[in-house]
Amino acid sequence: MNRPKLKTKSFSIRTLREWGILAIDLITVTICYMAAVVLSQAYLPSQGASLLKILQSAFICLPIVLVIFFLAFLAFRVFKVVWRYARGRDYLRIVGACVCATILFSIFDQIFHLIKIEGMPPVTGGENIKFNQIIFPAYIMLGTFSATFIILFRILYEFVYAKQRDKLETGKRKRTMIIGAGYTASVILEEISRQDSIYDPICMIDDDPDKLGRIINEIEVVGNTQDIAIIVQKYAIDVIIFAIPSLGGEARQRILTDCNATKCQIKVLPYMSEMIDNVNITKQMRDINIGDLLGRQQISFDDVGVASYIYDKVVMVTGGGGSIGSELCRQISKYKPRRIIIVDVYENCAYNIQQELLRTYGANYDLHVEIVSITDYDKMNELFLEFRPQIIFHAAAHKHVPLMETVPEEAVKNNIFGTYNVVTLAQKHNVQKFIMISTDKAVNPTNVMGATKRCCEEIVQMMAQKCAETNSPTEFAAVRFGNVLGSNGSVIPLFKDQIEKGGPVTVTHPDIIRYFMTIPEAVSLVLQAGTFAHGGEIFVLDMGKQVKIVTLAENLIKLMGYKPYVDIDIAFTGLRPGEKLYEELLMNEEGLQKTANEKIFIGHQMEIDIPKFTAELEKMREICMTNDKFAVVEQLKVLVPTFNHNSEYLEKITNLAKEYKEEKQAK
């Protein structure tokens, strides 16, 4: 009941404003019309026409002038514009309306000869010279004066409004420095100066020496990025806007790291490839995040190639509720598959991505969620029979390194034999492509999780060999990448939680380093790999330099507004079981092969002794049924010769469990 009243009130205020603008414009036209008539008197061969008679004669036509201009203003909708946000095209509306109205009036006047002035000298034939036949300069002045003074009135209004707003918001707007003095920065300056913005632009900086001292939209370029800290202090800056969306890599990292060292709020524009358009750029700004400090160029991918093999296909994503799996579902959906089947054993996450996709694409979107474990061969076979998937992205796995050290048998059951199930079914049902998600921890693994993922890579390569031998159509491949920022189990959520609780932030070792990438990048790599996959490849991303975890922790502490080691301490807890100081992306024996994307490489397929490997897998299956942790680890070393495992931790927890059991029995 209240909503219509609110709308009526809003409509009344808006209507009153619009009619007020029209009234002021018509008053302006009246003054300009009279002025044009008076000034045009200089062109009249008048011998008796007084100024009063000229004005009286002109006044006769005034209602017609006003009606014509009124209709022109309605047609060009000049009264609809919110002038404090006006742009150049809005002022052209006024010019167009005034020109059209003037032309219409001049034609109307010439046809009907409305205005006659007595006292004009006779012309040939004894006819009186008619005022409207010699008043052509007045037409020019009418159009020019009307457009000019109406525009000046708008500009004056905008100026007064801005001054009044600044007075009301004194102390509320944030003193802002913009990094970059190019096109994007100029658009930002224009937007924040014309909107009710919280930003008060004070200065700009740019590394181009030719721009130093130049002025863009009344804001001066006062220095370069080497002087960020000095300029921030000198101009008492509150907010820094990074306005160079084309800049990436180490240069971007250096600038943002220097910005992060200040106490300013930092706003970042997305990369050029991620920007929606060049309109409303300020709305696309976001807070700086830890991903901005990785120092690696944003990776671009061939969307056309991805679309060519996903469009109108039935796609299955195992582990579809996880951080990687759910992002796979999001990105796959953009390429309009015929159907998506999300397979996951954890219903909560699967439900979340299901609801997100239905909200995005509508309730009729062809999406199916199946709660099932990939270790259940029979149930998975039923899904293949029911849905007939053509593309499979296999992301389901146990990934937590320390936890898998305590239960190696469960890691093997889920990761190895779950993968073996899906791979076998993919070949059996003639799936077109099978892409498995792997990890850098599979290279020369020192932990159970990494060893199981390396074994999964071998399974994929083995199946690719079988397909080549039997001319099976299925293309198998694996994609290997490093740590993913923000994924389930990654260090970032842990660090944030520790910082919010006052610290300390726990880092295992001061020298530990890791590769990092964002979830969208990781998933884009997986999708791109599908375009290159022909059978047995392991795709590897050039992830740039590895990042020190302690540096990551320090930057995150700064991002959250604290000082490392002062406000929030960092404690070193020692390497966890199975953890290495650094990770590798390629095994020595694999080598490298370039792809069409300079950031993606292919490891050469290794020859697998299929009968021997299959026999060892079956032996592992029998061992897992006994739940003998040590036997499982030893068999993993057979399956993965590069597995170098320290069983000290496993022995420790096994002995503790044994002692607890003995104590319980004694009681």
Salt bridges, closest charged atoms under 4 A:
GLU18 OE2 - ARG14 NE 3.97
GLU18 OE2 - LYS80 NZ 3.39
ASP25 OD1 - ARG154 NH1 2.87
ASP90 OD1 - ARG93 NE 3.72
GLU158 OE2 - ARG194 NH1 3.02
ASP166 OD1 - ARG165 NE 3.85
ASP166 OD1 - ARG173 NH1 3.15
GLU190 OE2 - ARG87 NH1 3.15
GLU190 OE2 - ARG194 NE 3.92
ASP196 OD1 - ARG165 NH1 3.72
ASP207 OD2 - ARG254 NH2 3.87
GLU250 OE2 - LYS545 NZ 2.94
ASP258 OD2 - ARG254 NH1 3.97
ASP287 OD1 - LYS267 NZ 2.75
ASP292 OD1 - ARG252 NH2 3.72
ASP292 OD2 - ARG286 NH1 2.77
ASP312 OD1 - ARG338 NE 3.58
GLU327 OE1 - ARG330 NH1 3.06
GLU356 OE2 - ARG330 NE 2.57
ASP366 OD1 - ARG339 NE 3.07
ASP366 OD1 - HIS368 NE2 3.13
GLU382 OE1 - LYS379 NZ 3.97
GLU405 OE1 - HIS645 NE2 2.73
GLU409 OE2 - LYS629 NZ 3.06
GLU410 OE2 - LYS413 NZ 3.23
ASP440 OD1 - LYS441 NZ 3.99
GLU457 OE1 - ARG454 NH1 2.69
GLU457 OE1 - ARG480 NH2 2.69
GLU458 OE2 - ARG454 NE 3.93
GLU475 OE1 - LYS433 NZ 2.48
ASP497 OD2 - LYS501 NZ 3.30
ASP511 OD1 - LYS548 NZ 3.80
GLU521 OE2 - ARG296 NH1 2.99
GLU579 OE2 - ARG514 NH2 3.98
GLU579 OE2 - ARG576 NH2 3.45
GLU583 OE2 - ARG514 NH2 3.45
GLU583 OE1 - LYS580 NZ 3.74
GLU584 OE1 - LYS580 NZ 3.59
GLU590 OE1 - ARG480 NH1 3.24
GLU618 OE1 - ARG621 NE 3.35
GLU634 OE2 - LYS637 NZ 3.41
